[in-house]
Amino acid sequence: MSTDAVIKPDHAAARRHFIFTEEHEELRQSIRRFVESELAPHAEKWERETFEDWVFPRMGELGFLGLSMPPEYGGQGGDYFCNIVLAEEMTRSNCGGLTMGVAVHTDMAMPPINAFGTEEQKRKYLEPAIKGEKILCLGITEPDAGSDVAGIKTRAVRDGDEYVINGSKTFITNGHRADVIVLVTKTDPDAGYDGFTLFLVDMDSPGVIREKKLEKLGMHASDTALLAFQDVRVPAENILGEEGKGFYHIMWELQGERLIGAAGCVAGAQRAFEKTLQYAKERTAFGRPIGRFQVIRHKFAEMATKIETARQMVYTTAWRFANGEYPVREISMAKLYASRVMCEVADECLQIHGGNGYMREYGIERVWRDARLNRIGAGTDEIMLEVIGRSYGL
């Protein structure tokens, strides 16, 4: 065999994963151009002031808010992988709070409206949400009920053709800007898991109080609200899905949310890795680039291996989910592992930057702060471990 025929490793090969088609790659390039040209330039300002509402109608105009939604409501009619592409490319905004705010709208509040909503509800809420004319939020967590969803106390009591809602919700992303909330309530306190009902509540309804804008460790670009509901009257036709089936509806919603979150974690970790790799090639110490030191080289090798492992887990699980399976165990594993990898990579990248990593101008400290929420939101590490453990009959 001649030396020319020897097969050599090609580390620069950029072959796409089997779940993505050429159409997905075209979508990726389109979203990337938009994010880098229209969103990323505002990252520093939005970190101080939260992102502006024009993002939603602009993304709606471009068709990015309803990628997998039905065309009859203004959606693009794409598959679940289109949502994965959006989650990945939004990380290029360098603005974790923005990415989260958009994801709550597209992948947390919108899917249950599409899945369980009546035709009238879809016309009234889904259609304008896809256009970005109505901003959505999701109301699950309460001051005394986070991971313990069954402990929710917000009550909805029937009164003729209406329900009267009283209670509170906290940690509500988009809570200050939203026009509509998908609200989890308890309609029968004696029915256990069969006593929950979802409602579509207009946020300008009398009795809806946006009490407080919460201050956070990271994700500063997103608005996070403490909400109160005081004798809020909602028409019975605003029940989303079946009365008494709200717990099961929202558990289904959480699976898609967790998988999208996992994809965002992988993409965010990859972005931090690439940024830090460039830094390691340019930053010198003791007469040579720091990336040439074995200790630094091995850090990158460890990070790359974990990122790739998380990516393959997320993509394979997404393929199963998109093809009609309901792989809760594997979704929980993907969410747990990807969020941990994101935090590990952010921490290691900050360490490689040294003192510069602690400075705002390099951006890594923001990645580190923003990343930490991923191990809490949409299901804590502890809840994911419990779901996985119980799935084995333990």
Secondary structure by P-SEA (a helix, b strand, c coil): cccccbbbbccccccccccccaaaaaaaaaaaaaaacccccaaaaaaacccccaaaaaaaaacccccccccccccccccaaaaaaaaaaacccccaaaaaaaaaacccccccccccccaaaaaacaaaaaaccbbbbbbccccccccccccccbbbbbcccbbbbbbccccccccccccccbbbbbcccccccccbbbbbcccccccccccccccccccccbbbbbbbbcccccccccccccccaaaaaaaaaaaaaaaaaaaaaaaaaaaaaaaaaaaaaccccccccccccaaaaaaaaaaaaaaaaaaaaaaaaaaaaaacccaaaaaaaaaaaaaaaaaaaaaaaaaaacccccccccaaaaaaaaacccccccccaaaaaaaaaacccc
